[in-house]
Amino acid sequence: KKLYSDLKKEGFLPWLDKENLLGGQKWKTEISKAIKKSSFFLAILSSNSLEKRGYVQKELKIALDIFDEFPSDDIFLIPVYLNDCEPSEERLKDIHGIALYESYQKALKELLRTLNHYRKRKKTASVKALNLEFLNQTMDIP
């Protein structure tokens, strides 16, 4: 929630299921649509989320499949680590991640540098904000 709030303060439009889903919506469909529409996908990873089975893994697979369609120098999927963990997915191992557990402020600064770099590269004044999809629903950030 803190990362979600901080990104909103910086002018981004982060998408988080617990904040953006409306009552009565089919959550699996809406999450899938949000991932596909997003400019970025923040894969919030922890030892716990990497060991889980179920829809969390499906969301990550959707994002990785979309990422495969991007040119090699484009940024779409950004791993954000809540603790020191190693993803088993080979495609994640090749992507530089951001370690939130080392220093929240430093990690936020690095993430904002990445997102703002994207804004500048696109050079589109009409872009109001970039959408971000969060993989994990809960984050404990000190």
Salt bridges, closest charged atoms under 4 A:
ASP6 OD2 - LYS2 NZ 3.59
ASP6 OD1 - LYS9 NZ 3.85
GLU19 OE2 - LYS1 NZ 2.32
GLU30 OE2 - LYS33 NZ 3.23
ASP65 OD2 - LYS61 NZ 2.84
ASP65 OD1 - ARG91 NH1 3.37
ASP68 OD2 - ARG91 NH1 2.50
ASP74 OD1 - ARG121 NH2 2.69
GLU89 OE2 - ARG91 NE 3.08
GLU90 OE2 - LYS93 NZ 3.23
GLU110 OE2 - HIS96 NE2 2.92
